[in-house]
Amino acid sequence: MVKLIGVEEHFTSPAAQQAPQSKPAHTKIDPQVGQAIGGGLAQYSADEQLQESVESRISFLDQHGMQMQVLSDAGLENTPVNIAIPLAQQMNDQLAEIVAAHPTRFAGFAALPLQDVDASVKELHRAAKKGLHGTMIHGRVGGKWLDDPVFKPLWQAATELDMPVYIHPAITNPQVMSTYYLSDQYSLGTGGALGLPGFGWHAETGLEFVRLVLAGRFDEFPRLKIMMGHWGEVVSFFMHRMDETIMPTHPNIKHDVSDYFHQHLYVSPSGMFDQNQLNWAVSEFGADHVMFSTDYPYEPTDKIQTFLADSALSVADQEQIGSQTVTDLLHL
């Protein structure tokens, strides 16, 4: 049986559960947009599983033939910085305790107070000493895209520590949601689903990676490693199209756009267990840049144990994707 390590597996620590609830940007604008976002996210109510006991989670792993989960806590991108800094420390301490108590079943990504980049750098170093293995960023931070120069110290620290960064979807820009995805031809909930998990937040997340490429961040930090779910968040399928259409404009980068995808990006399914997408990802990136993930507890679980086993991949590629890629990447 192929060893399975899930690299995008969510939970909520006791510290995050007790923290003041931050208000995302969409609550400050058009109530119709807020209603659409609420409708689009209604299918993802999973607080009970996010807050379940370690014992229950280990039981889930055993039931589905998984060896380990790489846990990620709630994002702090909308949390006031004076709260986010001490809260990140508490969250990471609690996650590190879980990892230390069950080192063969859990690893962890650090939460960071990203509104304060210097504090984030300090916390990433502290989290590394605590035994965490990377960090997860949930989209834009205070309206800033991740190519903003303010984040350069974070990329430097991630490179020095050899800690990969997982870029995860977040709420689509509310103005984009209203303009691109809502319509009087279908319900607000349908528009919200289209603008969020159906398409919109994937496109926005993938754009983060493209902007990092075009801003020259991978030329500045050539050992920086980025992870993304959902097979590369839409844009990976267009990397060669970007070579064809963007490179003639002479962007100030050293290589073709697709070269940065191949060298710096590691992708996982996030529970999108589709054999055609798996075959494409292996063909495009190579099995050593493809990881396994379930997006627990947000996606169906019935294919977890059979997805790789049912594929046409060699046993060696199945083992690489199932556990070896993330083991090498996170130094598990």
Secondary structure, 3 states (H helix, E strand, C coil): CCCCEEEEEECCCHHHHHCCCCCCHHHHCCHHHHHHHHHHHHHHCCHHHHCCCHHHHHHHHHHCCCCEEEEECCCCCCCCHHHHHHHHHHHHHHHHHHHHHCCCCEEECECCCCCCHHHHHHHHHHHHHHCCCCEEEECCECCECCCCHHHHHHHHHHHHHCCCEEEECCCCCHHHHHHHHCCCCCCHHHHHHHHHHHCHHHHHHHHHHHHHHHCCHHHHCCCCCEEECHHHHCHHHHHHHHHHHHHHHCCCCCCCHHHHHHHHEEECCCCCCCHHHHHHHHHHHCHHHECECCCCCCCCCCCCCCCCCCCCCCHHHHHHHHHHHHHHHHCC
